[in-house]
Structure formats: C-alpha cells, structure tokens
Amino acid sequence: MTSAEIPSSIILVGLILLVGSVCLQFYTSYNTYVLMLAEVNDVKSFFHKLIDGMEYGKMVVHRFSLKYGVLEFYVDGFQIINFDNETLLSSFSISLKYISHNSLYPYGNVIIEEGNRTYFFYSIIASGGTLILSVRPKIIFSGNSVFVGVVLFNINGSLKISYGEYSFTSHVNIMKRSYNPTTPKILHMQLYSPAYSFNWSFNSSRVNPLIFNCIIISVDVVGG
C-alpha cells in the first residue's frame, strides 16, 4: 500500500464507522419508539377496559409493566353536589395520567377521544408525553326526575403505578331524595367539578314532587 493510499483507507474506514453509528442510532431510536408506542396503546386499552367496567359494574384486572412512563391517579380538584341547600356529595375528583419523558403527541391538550356513557362523560387527552383519562359528571332530566352521575376512585391520596397486577371493581350506589314542598318555592341545584359546573333552578309549583337521584359509581383499586 502506497503512502497515498493510506489516507484514503483511513477516510473509508471512518465513513464506514460513521454510517454504522448512524444506522445503529436510527435502529435504537426506532426500536424505542415502537416499544413506547406499544406501551401507550396498552395504557389506552386499559382506559377503555376501565370505562367499560365503570359502565357495566364489572371488575377489571390489568397487569402493568411500564418501562417508559408511569400511570398516576391524581387529585385534580373537588366535585360537589348541592340541592336545596343540602350538600349531597363532596369528594375529590381524580383523573388518570400516564406520564412519559418522551413525546409521542403534539404539545397542548388534544382530545383524541371522548364519549358519553349512561351516567358519566369521559375524555382521553394527549399532550407531549402525557395521556390523561378525565371522567366528568353527567346530568339527566326525565319528567319530574333528575339524575346526576359521578365517579369516585377509592384510593388514599394519589397512586402511581409502574408494575404489578391491579383490580378495579366498580359499585353503583344511588342516593335518592324526594322534594315535595307544601308551598311554592324556588329550589336550586349546583354541581361543581374541575371540568364541569352547572347551576339550575326550578319552581316547585311546576314540578312537584321532584325526585333527585345521585348515582355514585365507586371504584375500588387493589393491587401492587
């Protein structure tokens, strides 16, 4: 090999190493993206199973093995129901948030799915590396009856899940009130939650009696 060929050989080896390094980085990044996407799809699948479980009162069992993020049940405020100056419900409002250090979605809250179930609304919201399941109360007026549905998660404070098998068992409880004033009066209902607020007034002379039904979907979370 001549002295002129030696620099050319060094350059060629350098190019081969550079191309190999770029290909390896691309393969690693692509492989990580595929695994992250599979994990996000698994979280979305769990969200759908949980929604169905709350709708039909079924137990949902899910095994988690999250490598790129964590699923957090976090308190995002309060939900309160008042009717005729009586507080019928006062509880924490809890949402589910999957948090990853890597971004799969545009930043800014983007609703990728929302739905209307019998006694609650839900939204799946994406932003960067975050996926949120938000459940909102629902009000139904039917004749002289009012139905208000709310979802409660029975956990102590916040809960973070990465690994393990968890069960989510939904129970439905109905709190019923009958309002039959002997003299006409204006009754008021207030519903407050982080994502939804509603105020309503009615004249008892027009709707009497009024039957108020608070449907509480309570979800027990067990596992670890």
Backbone as a ProteinNet text record, in pm:
[ID]
protein_1_A
[PRIMARY]
MTSAEIPSSIILVGLILLVGSVCLQFYTSYNTYVLMLAEVNDVKSFFHKLIDGMEYGKMVVHRFSLKYGVLEFYVDGFQIINFDNETLLSSFSISLKYISHNSLYPYGNVIIEEGNRTYFFYSIIASGGTLILSVRPKIIFSGNSVFVGVVLFNINGSLKISYGEYSFTSHVNIMKRSYNPTTPKILHMQLYSPAYSFNWSFNSSRVNPLIFNCIIISVDVVGG
[TERTIARY]
86.9	0	90.4	66.6	148	105.2	192.4	161.8	38.7	7.6	-111.7	-238.2	-227.2	-346.4	-385.2	-288.6	-316.7	-421.3	-409.9	-515.8	-651.9	-653	-782	-843.3	-762.9	-813	-867.7	-797.4	-843.9	-978	-990.1	-1116.2	-1229.3	-1198.7	-1301.1	-1347.9	-1252.4	-1289.5	-1371.6	-1330.5	-1406.3	-1548.9	-1566.8	-1702	-1786.4	-1720.8	-1794.7	-1839.2	-1749	-1784.8	-1893.6	-1885.4	-1987.2	-2123.6	-2127.9	-2255.3	-2309.7	-2221	-2265	-2320.8	-2256.1	-2304.2	-2440.8	-2458.7	-2587.6	-2696.6	-2664.1	-2764	-2801.2	-2699.7	-2727.1	-2815.1	-2785	-2867.4	-3010.3	-3023.4	-3157.7	-3234	-3164.6	-3230.5	-3272.2	-3182.7	-3213.6	-3330.8	-3329	-3438.1	-3569.7	-3566.2	-3688.3	-3742.5	-3652.4	-3694.4	-3755.9	-3695.1	-3750.6	-3887.6	-3901.8	-4031.5	-4139	-4104.7	-4203.3	-4246.1	-4149.6	-4182	-4264.1	-4229.6	-4307.4	-4450.1	-4465.1	-4598.7	-4681.7	-4619.4	-4691	-4734.4	-4649.9	-4685.5	-4800.6	-4796.4	-4905	-5036.1	-5030.4	-5151.3	-5206.2	-5116.2	-5160.7	-5231.8	-5179.9	-5245.2	-5382.7	-5391.6	-5522	-5619.6	-5568.8	-5654.1	-5705.7	-5618.2	-5662	-5768.3	-5750.4	-5850.8	-5987.4	-5989.1	-6115.6	-6178.8	-6095.8	-6148.3	-6205.3	-6136.2	-6183.5	-6315.6	-6328.5	-6453	-6568.7	-6544.7	-6649	-6682.3	-6580	-6605.2	-6691.7	-6666.8	-6749.2	-6890.9	-6903.7	-7036	-7121.5	-7060.3	-7136.9	-7116.9	-7041.7	-7021.2	-6937.9	-6839.5	-6756.4	-6621.2	-6561.1	-6423.6	-6327.2	-6230	-6126.6	-5993.5	-5925	-5793.2	-5691.8	-5585.3	-5485.4	-5346.4	-5256.6	-5116.8	-5034.6	-4967.6	-4888.3	-4739.8	-4672	-4526.8	-4477.5	-4477.5	-4447.1	-4298.2	-4229.6	-4085.6	-4053	-4143.8	-4112.9	-4194.2	-4283	-4365.4	-4425.8	-4510.8	-4578.4	-4724.3	-4814.1	-4956.7	-4990.9	-5043.4	-5071.5	-5220.6	-5278	-5411.3	-5390.5	-5432.8	-5401.7	-5528.2	-5526.4	-5638.9	-5627.2	-5729.2	-5725.8	-5827.8	-5889.4	-5985	-6092.2	-6206.9	-6319.4	-6441.3	-6533.2	-6665.4	-6769.6	-6861.3	-6960	-7098.2	-7195.9	-7336	-7418	-7482.4	-7573.8	-7713.9	-7812.2	-7952	-8036.2	-8105.2	-8193.3	-8117.6	-7997.4	-7912	-7860.9	-7868.7	-7813.9	-7698.3	-7583.6	-7469.3	-7485.1	-7513.4	-7536.6	-7407.6	-7308.1	-7181	-7069.4	-6961.6	-6840.1	-6722.1	-6646.2	-6537.8	-6427.8	-6314.1	-6206.4	-6244.7	-6197.3	-6207.1	-6070.9	-6070.2	-5945	-5941.6	-5829.9	-5806.3	-5689	-5675.5	-5564.8	-5471	-5342.8	-5246	-5126.9	-5102.1	-4981	-4875.8	-4759.7	-4655.5	-4529.2	-4481.5	-4358	-4261.4	-4131.1	-4030.9	-4014.9	-4071.6	-4062.3	-4197	-4193.1	-4315.8	-4360.6	-4488.6	-4549.1	-4658.4	-4702.6	-4812.5	-4769	-4840.8	-4810.9	-4838.4	-4768.6	-4792.5	-4919.4	-4986.5	-5117.9	-5222.1	-5323.2	-5422.3	-5502.5	-5483.9	-5553.8	-5646.3	-5775.6	-5871.7	-5866.6	-5818.3	-5809.5	-5929.9	-6006.6	-6129.3	-6216.6	-6345.8	-6439.5	-6567.4	-6637.1	-6755.5	-6860.1	-6978.9	-7095.6	-7150.3	-7132.4	-7186.2	-7313.6	-7374	-7505.7	-7504.5	-7403.5	-7403.4	-7274.2	-7193.9	-7074.1	-7024.4	-6948.2	-6875.8	-6728.1	-6655.9	-6511.8	-6438.6	-6312.6	-6225.2	-6086.9	-6023.4	-5882.3	-5806.8	-5716.3	-5648	-5498.7	-5435.6	-5292.3	-5220.5	-5099	-5013.4	-4868.8	-4789.1	-4649.5	-4636.8	-4576.9	-4562.1	-4666.2	-4777.3	-4880.7	-5011.7	-5075.6	-5206.2	-5297.8	-5411.5	-5499.3	-5637.1	-5689.5	-5829.8	-5904.5	-5996.2	-6075.3	-6220.6	-6280.3	-6420.8	-6501	-6610.2	-6689.5	-6830.8	-6892.1	-7031.2	-7127.8	-7243.2	-7346.6	-7481.3	-7559	-7692.8	-7796.7	-7902.1	-8010.8	-8142.6	-8225.1	-8358.7	-8459.6	-8548.6	-8650.8	-8780.8	-8875.8	-9002.3	-8979.1	-9026.3	-9007.2	-8886.3	-8797.4	-8678.6	-8551.9	-8454.4	-8320.5	-8220.4	-8131.7	-8027.4	-7891.4	-7807.4	-7670.8	-7575.6	-7488.9	-7392.9	-7253.2	-7183.4	-7044.9	-6962.4	-6831.6	-6739.8	-6641.4	-6623.3	-6528.4	-6427.4	-6299.5	-6196	-6155.8	-6165.9	-6134.5	-5985.9	-5906.1	-5763.5	-5724.9	-5613.6	-5563.9	-5469.7	-5521.8	-5440.1	-5414.5	-5289.5	-5254.5	-5193.1	-5193	-5140.2	-5060.1	-4937.7	-4854.5	-4827.8	-4847.6	-4834.2	-4731	-4636.4	-4542.3	-4550.3	-4549.4	-4551.6	-4655.6	-4698.3	-4786.9	-4925.5	-5001.4	-5138.8	-5235.1	-5328.8	-5426.1	-5567.3	-5659.3	-5801	-5877.9	-5976.4	-6059.9	-6205.3	-6268.9	-6404.9	-6501	-6601.5	-6698.8	-6826.1	-6873.9	-7000.5	-7088.5	-7217.3	-7312	-7400.8	-7400.1	-7486.6	-7576.5	-7701.3	-7797.8	-7845.9	-7826.6	-7877.5	-8002.3	-8114	-8241.3	-8306.3	-8358.6	-8430.9	-8560.8	-8667.1	-8795.2	-8829	-8849.3	-8880.3	-9025.6	-9104.6	-9246.9	-9289	-9244.7	-9277.5	-9428.2	-9476.4	-9620.4	-9656.7	-9558.5	-9581.9	-9482	-9521.3	-9430	-9299.5	-9189.5	-9059.4	-8965.1	-8856.6	-8753.7	-8644.4	-8620.4	-8515.1	-8393.7	-8276.6	-8153	-8066.7	-8002.6	-7906.2	-7774.4	-7663.9	-7531.1	-7443.4	-7375.3	-7278.7	-7146.1	-7042.3	-6909.1	-6810.5	-6727.2	-6616.8	-6509.6	-6385.6	-6279.7	-6308.9	-6378.2	-6400.6	-6542.6	-6630.9	-6772.3	-6843.8	-6917.8	-7000.1	-7138.1	-7239.2	-7376.8	-7460.7	-7541.6	-7636.2	-7775.7	-7872.9	-8008.1	-8107.9	-8213	-8320.5	-8454.3	-8548.3	-8681	-8786.6	-8906.4	-9020.3	-9097.4	-9106.7	-9170.6	-9318.1	-9380.5	-9521.7	-9540.9	-9432.6	-9441.3	-9397.4	-9304.5	-9256.9	-9266.5	-9370.8	-9392.6	-9467.6	-9410.5	-9280.1	-9164.5	-9046.8	-8924.9	-8843.6	-8804.8	-8726.1	-8581.2	-8491.5	-8349.7	-8273.6	-8197.6	-8121.7	-7974.1	-7890.7	-7745.7	-7687.7	-7637.1	-7581.3	-7430	-7380.3	-7238.7	-7173.5	-7082	-7006	-6873	-6859.3	-6742	-6647.8	-6521.6	-6424.5	-6318.7	-6314.8	-6212.1	-6088.3	-5973.9	-5846.9	-5761.2	-5725.7	-5648.1	-5536	-5417.5	-5307.3	-5172.9	-5070.9	-4938.8	-4831.3
-118.5	0	123.2	211.6	333.3	433.4	531.1	635.1	714.2	723.7	798.8	721.1	584.7	503.5	498.8	523.6	513.2	614	744.6	839	801.2	750.3	710.9	596.2	502	389.5	436	532.7	585.8	655.9	733.8	804.6	705.1	597.3	497.1	427.5	389.7	325.6	420	548.2	646.7	661.4	662.3	673.5	551.1	432.6	310.3	313.5	357.6	365.1	468.2	582	686.3	637.1	572.8	520.1	413.4	327.2	224.9	284.8	389.3	456.1	519.6	585.5	647.9	542.5	432	324.5	264	246.8	191.3	285.4	416	513.8	514.1	506.2	503.9	380.1	263.8	139.7	146	198.1	208.7	301.7	416.3	513.5	455.8	389.1	331.4	221.5	136.6	27.9	83	188.6	252.4	311.1	375.5	434.4	326.7	212.6	104.3	52.2	34.4	-14.7	87.1	215.2	320.6	323.4	313.8	316	198.8	82.1	-35.3	-11.6	53	80.8	180	284.5	382.9	317.5	230.2	160.3	69.4	9.7	-73.6	11.3	132.2	222.1	263.2	294.7	331	213.2	92.9	-25.6	-39.9	-13.5	-17.8	88.4	208.4	313.4	264.9	201.9	155.3	45.8	-46.3	-151.4	-92.1	8.4	71.9	143.9	211.6	281.5	181.4	69.4	-33	-91.5	-110.6	-163.2	-69.9	61.1	157.9	162.7	143.5	147.9	27.7	-90.4	-212.9	-276	-209.5	-262.1	-388.6	-397.6	-517.1	-493.4	-603.1	-594.7	-596.2	-508	-501.6	-536.5	-635.9	-675.3	-646.5	-576.9	-541.1	-554.9	-616.8	-629.1	-520.8	-440.7	-330	-366.9	-324.9	-336.1	-216.9	-101.4	24.1	54.8	65.2	91.6	236.6	300.2	433.4	543.9	506.2	606.3	549	627.8	587.6	631.4	550.7	583.2	637	756.7	822.9	852.5	816.3	859.6	984.7	1098	1220.5	1303.4	1375.7	1462.3	1592.3	1622.8	1746.3	1849.5	1823.9	1920	1849.1	1913.4	1860	1849.5	1760.7	1757.9	1762.8	1856.4	1886.3	1894.1	1834.3	1842.8	1900.3	2011.8	2073.8	2076.1	2046.6	2055.9	2106.9	2216.1	2276.8	2299.6	2359.1	2394.1	2272.2	2154.5	2034.5	1983.4	1957.8	1902.5	1750.8	1700.1	1556.7	1480.3	1549	1482.7	1585.6	1550	1632.2	1536.5	1533.8	1436.6	1491.1	1423	1456.2	1413.2	1489.3	1449.5	1395.1	1275.2	1208.2	1176	1209.1	1173.6	1077	1008.7	916.8	978.8	977.6	1041.9	948.5	913.3	841.1	943.6	938.3	1038.5	969.2	1011.9	960.2	1076.6	1047.2	1150.1	1175.9	1090	1104.9	1148.5	1226.3	1282	1200.5	1166.6	1099.5	1184.4	1288.7	1372.2	1518	1602	1746.3	1801.9	1909.2	1973.2	2058.7	2072.1	2135	2025.8	2046.9	1941.7	1911.9	1791.3	1746.6	1631.9	1649.4	1543.3	1440.3	1321.1	1216.9	1124	1131.7	1051.5	1106.7	1110.3	1143	1064.6	1038.1	954	989.8	937.4	963.4	829.5	800.4	677.7	708.8	607.1	625.3	733.8	730.8	826.2	906.4	909.5	993.9	1019.9	1127.2	1156.9	1125.5	1096.2	1076.2	1136.4	1172.5	1222.8	1161.7	1127.2	1088.9	1201.7	1262.6	1384.7	1357.3	1404.3	1383.8	1517.7	1518.4	1636.7	1593.5	1599.2	1560.3	1413.9	1389.4	1253.3	1216.3	1289.2	1268.8	1224.5	1126	1077.1	1079.5	1146.4	1167.8	1108.8	1035	993.9	1080.7	1160.9	1250.3	1205.1	1186.3	1143.9	1256.6	1296.1	1410.5	1366.9	1437	1405	1428.2	1363.5	1377	1402.5	1493	1526.5	1485.7	1419.6	1376.6	1424.5	1490.7	1532.2	1441.3	1383.7	1294.7	1314.2	1386	1413	1491.3	1437.6	1505.4	1449.4	1380.5	1321.8	1385	1397.5	1444.4	1337.2	1300.7	1201.5	1269.1	1254.2	1306.2	1190.7	1162	1053.3	1106.3	1046.7	1083.7	956.7	968.1	856.1	891	797.5	814.3	699.7	731.4	629.8	620.5	501.7	481	450.7	555.8	541.6	642.7	616.3	707.8	808.9	929.6	1031.6	994.8	1009.3	975.8	835.9	777.3	642.7	641.9	588.2	576.8	428.9	390.1	250.6	238.1	146.8	110.5	-38.9	-119.1	-263.9	-324.1	-444.9	-518.1	-537.6	-625.4	-654.6	-582.1	-510.8	-433.1	-471.2	-466.5	-488.8	-360.8	-335.2	-215.8	-262.3	-253.8	-304.8	-189.1	-182.1	-72.8	-114.9	-27.3	-46.9	74.7	50.2	158.8	178.2	299.9	336.7	452.4	448.3	551.8	624.3	754.6	839.5	910.5	889.7	938.3	1036.7	1146	1245.7	1281.3	1300.6	1344.1	1480.2	1577.7	1714	1744.4	1771.2	1796.4	1912.4	2034.5	2149.9	2173.2	2206.9	2235	2372.7	2459.7	2592.3	2612.2	2683.8	2704.2	2770.5	2723.6	2781.8	2752.3	2827	2805.1	2718.3	2604.1	2514.7	2528.2	2509.1	2528.5	2403.2	2374	2265.2	2319.4	2284.8	2323.5	2199	2189.3	2081.8	2145.6	2112.4	2167.3	2052	2064	1971.1	2046.8	1996.2	2069.1	2093.3	1998.8	2010.6	2052.7	2064	2086.6	2146.4	2253.4	2314.5	2343.4	2333.2	2350.4	2406.3	2506.7	2563.5	2558	2515.7	2500.1	2539.1	2608	2647.4	2605.6	2569.9	2536.7	2578	2600	2640.4	2515	2493.2	2370.6	2362.7	2476.9	2473.1	2408.4	2401	2341	2194.7	2162	2023.8	1980	1902.8	1863.8	1730	1625.6	1625	1616.1	1651.8	1635.4	1522.5	1427	1313.4	1334.5	1344.1	1365.5	1236.2	1191.7	1067.4	1096.9	1067.1	1080	939.6	910.2	777.9	786.2	718.5	723.1	592.6	602.6	487	488.8	396.3	392.5	281.3	316.7	221.7	190.5	64.2	18.3	-24.7	24.6	-7.3	-89.8	-211.8	-302.3	-362.8	-370.7	-435.9	-378.4	-419.1	-367.8	-466.1
0	0	0	-91.9	-101.8	2.8	19.6	118.6	80.9	-49.6	-93.7	-64.4	-58.5	-34.8	112.2	201.8	344.8	391.5	358.2	399.6	343.8	218.2	159.2	237	284.1	361.8	495.9	556.6	684	667.5	559.6	533.5	509.9	433.8	404.6	531.8	617.5	743.9	830.6	830.7	908	859.3	726	669.5	705.2	698.3	732.2	877.8	966.7	1108.6	1133.2	1060.4	1076.7	1031.7	913.5	862.8	957.3	1008	1101.9	1229.4	1279.3	1400.5	1378.4	1263.4	1232.4	1220.4	1152.4	1137.5	1272.4	1359.6	1491.9	1573.9	1566.7	1639.5	1586.2	1453.3	1393.8	1437.7	1436.2	1477.3	1624.1	1708.4	1850.7	1875	1806.2	1823.1	1773	1657.7	1602.1	1691.8	1741.6	1829.8	1957.9	2013.6	2133.9	2104.7	1988	1950.3	1940.2	1878.9	1864.3	2001	2092.8	2226.3	2304.7	2290.3	2357.5	2305.3	2172.9	2112.8	2161.7	2174.6	2226.6	2370.7	2451	2590.4	2598.4	2516.2	2514.9	2471.5	2371.7	2326.4	2435.9	2515.3	2627.1	2732	2758.5	2853.8	2801.7	2673.7	2616.4	2623.9	2599.8	2612.1	2755	2852.9	2993	3019.3	2967.1	2984.2	2934	2817	2760.1	2847.1	2897.3	2984.9	3113.1	3167.2	3290.4	3267.1	3153.8	3120.3	3110.4	3043	3032	3169.7	3252.1	3386.4	3468.8	3459	3532	3476.1	3346.1	3283.5	3323.2	3326.6	3346.5	3484.6	3572	3706	3709.8	3621.8	3614.6	3682.4	3727.9	3777.6	3658.6	3662.4	3559.3	3624.6	3568.1	3617.2	3507.6	3543.4	3442.6	3503.5	3427.3	3470.2	3399.9	3479.3	3426.5	3426	3320.6	3311.8	3229.8	3292.6	3224.6	3237.2	3124.2	3122.5	3085.2	3012.8	2961.5	3028.7	3119.3	3186.1	3313.5	3375.4	3498.7	3489.4	3544.2	3546.8	3684.7	3688.1	3815.5	3828.9	3944.4	3982.7	4068.8	4020	4091.8	4115.5	4225.8	4262.1	4183.5	4103.1	4025.2	4073.9	4190.1	4246	4326.5	4337	4412.4	4322	4359.3	4296.3	4407.2	4392.1	4496.2	4432.9	4499.1	4456.2	4570.6	4546.5	4642.5	4583.7	4667.6	4622.7	4738.4	4713.2	4813.8	4945.4	4931.8	5046.1	5123.1	5063.3	5124.6	5038.2	5101.4	5030	5024.6	4906	4889	4862.9	4807.9	4779.4	4781.4	4847.4	4845.7	4847.7	4738.7	4729	4639.2	4641.5	4549.5	4408.4	4311.6	4171.9	4130.3	4076.1	4041.9	3892.7	3829.9	3690.2	3682.6	3569.4	3546.7	3444.2	3474.8	3386.3	3364.5	3239.1	3201.8	3163.1	3227.9	3206.6	3157	3039.2	2982.7	2959.1	2965.5	2939.2	2789.3	2708.4	2562.9	2506.9	2401.5	2343.7	2223.2	2224.3	2109.5	2045.6	2116.6	2068.6	2067.4	1992.2	1997.1	2136.5	2170	2299.1	2291.5	2406.1	2408.1	2419	2500.5	2524.8	2398.1	2347	2226.5	2265.4	2244.8	2275.1	2163	2194.3	2092	2095.6	2204.3	2212.6	2323.8	2302.7	2409.3	2387	2497.3	2487.4	2591.4	2568.4	2651.7	2699	2828.2	2884.4	2963.1	3021.7	3083.5	3190.2	3279.2	3390.8	3401.6	3298.1	3301.2	3159.5	3146	3022.9	3046.7	2940	2954.9	2835.4	2859.3	2753.7	2772.3	2661.1	2661.8	2594.6	2668.6	2625.4	2617	2508.9	2489.5	2483.4	2536	2528.4	2548.2	2441.7	2452.2	2491.5	2607.4	2657.5	2760.7	2764.9	2866.7	2802.5	2865.8	2822.7	2944.5	2935.1	3050.7	3023.1	3122.6	3120.9	3221.3	3171.5	3256.3	3251.6	3369.7	3379.9	3441.9	3376.5	3420.3	3460.2	3555.4	3593.9	3477.8	3489.1	3385.4	3451.6	3393.7	3444.1	3340.9	3388.4	3301.2	3361.8	3280.8	3321	3251.5	3331.2	3276	3353.5	3292.1	3360.1	3487.9	3599.7	3727.6	3803.6	3731.7	3794.2	3739.1	3827.3	3789.8	3830.7	3737.1	3764.7	3748.2	3849.2	3842.7	3869.1	3772.8	3787.4	3812.3	3908.3	3938.9	3959.7	3936.3	3954.6	4065.3	4159.3	4269.2	4265.9	4284	4297.6	4444.1	4498.4	4640.1	4656.5	4664.6	4689.6	4796.4	4862.3	4964.2	4899.8	4874.6	4809.6	4665	4620.7	4483.6	4478.2	4359.3	4339.6	4210.2	4214.7	4096	4068.6	3942.6	3903.8	3792.6	3810.8	3704.9	3674.9	3783	3767.1	3861.5	3826.4	3915.1	3856.6	3920.3	3878.5	3972.3	3912.3	3988.9	3944.4	4041.1	4010.5	4040.2	3955.7	3967.3	3966.8	4083.1	4099.3	4118.1	4031.2	4033.9	4106.1	4194.6	4265.2	4238.2	4223.1	4198.3	4320.2	4373.2	4484.9	4440.9	4484.2	4446.1	4570.4	4570.2	4677.5	4623.3	4689.6	4637	4733.7	4678.9	4756.4	4683.3	4762.1	4705.8	4765.2	4677.3	4720.5	4685.5	4791.6	4773.7	4864.2	4831.4	4917	4924.2	5042.9	5059.4	5007.2	4998.6	4939.3	4826.9	4722.3	4608.9	4653.2	4598.7	4628.2	4511.3	4506.5	4405.9	4468.2	4406.1	4451.9	4359.3	4417	4341.1	4348.5	4237.4	4232.8	4179.1	4245.2	4198.6	4188	4076.8	4054.6	4018.2	4094.5	4069.3	4049.8	3948.2	3927.9	3849.7	3847	3777.1	3628.3	3565.5	3421.4	3385.4	3486.7	3453.2	3573.3	3549.8	3654.7	3597.7	3686.1	3640	3754.3	3722.8	3818.1	3757.6	3838.7	3786.1	3893.6	3852	3943.8	3883.1	3970.7	3919.7	4021.8	3968.8	4050.8	4092.6	4223.1	4271.5	4236	4203.5	4166.1	4029.4	3950.4	3817.5	3817.1	3904.5	3912.8	4058.1	4087.6	4226.2	4228.6	4284.8	4353	4253.9	4300	4222.7	4285.2	4202.8	4250.1	4206	4302.1	4273.1	4299.3	4201.3	4211.1	4186.2	4283.2	4267.7	4251.7	4132.2	4103.8	4122.8	4224.3	4258.3	4213.9	4118.4	4072.8	4147.6	4239.6	4327.6	4282	4256.7	4202.7	4309.4	4352.4	4446.5	4369.5	4412.5	4346.2	4441.3	4399.4	4484.5	4401.6	4458.5	4388	4430.1	4359	4388.3	4346.1
[MASK]
++++++++++++++++++++++++++++++++++++++++++++++++++++++++++++++++++++++++++++++++++++++++++++++++++++++++++++++++++++++++++++++++++++++++++++++++++++++++++++++++++++++++++++++++++++++++++++++++++++++++++++++++++++++++++++++++

